[in-house]
């Protein structure tokens, strides 16, 4: 586990590309109701449904949420 991420500027990833870093999410993230889904607690999110159904490990989703919160406010021009 980890408690904090400290990304170098050249190691940053866009928030909308983060889910692709989790291969076990790929069966669900393309099926969300909205194309702008953040996969956190969005309505119609198939990934959240898979976590709630026990198909995806909650710890994996928690890791994703932690990382997402680290990069969500980074603007494209900062990358």
RAMO-V238731 format. One record per backbone hydrogen bond with DSSP energy under -0.5 kcal/mol. NH is the residue of the N-H (numbers start at 1). CO is the residue of the C=O. If there is no record, write none. Layout:
nh->NH co->CO
nh->NH co->CO
This chain:
nh->11 co->8
nh->12 co->9
nh->17 co->14
nh->18 co->14
nh->18 co->15
nh->20 co->17
nh->21 co->18
nh->22 co->19
nh->23 co->21
nh->25 co->22
nh->26 co->23
nh->28 co->25
nh->29 co->25
nh->30 co->26
nh->31 co->28
nh->32 co->29
nh->33 co->44
nh->37 co->34
nh->45 co->42
nh->46 co->44
nh->49 co->45
nh->50 co->46
nh->51 co->47
nh->52 co->48
nh->53 co->49
nh->54 co->51
nh->55 co->50
nh->56 co->50
nh->60 co->57
nh->61 co->57
nh->62 co->58
nh->63 co->59
nh->64 co->60
nh->65 co->61
nh->66 co->62
nh->67 co->63
nh->68 co->64
nh->69 co->65
nh->70 co->66
nh->71 co->67
nh->72 co->68
nh->74 co->71
nh->78 co->75
nh->79 co->76
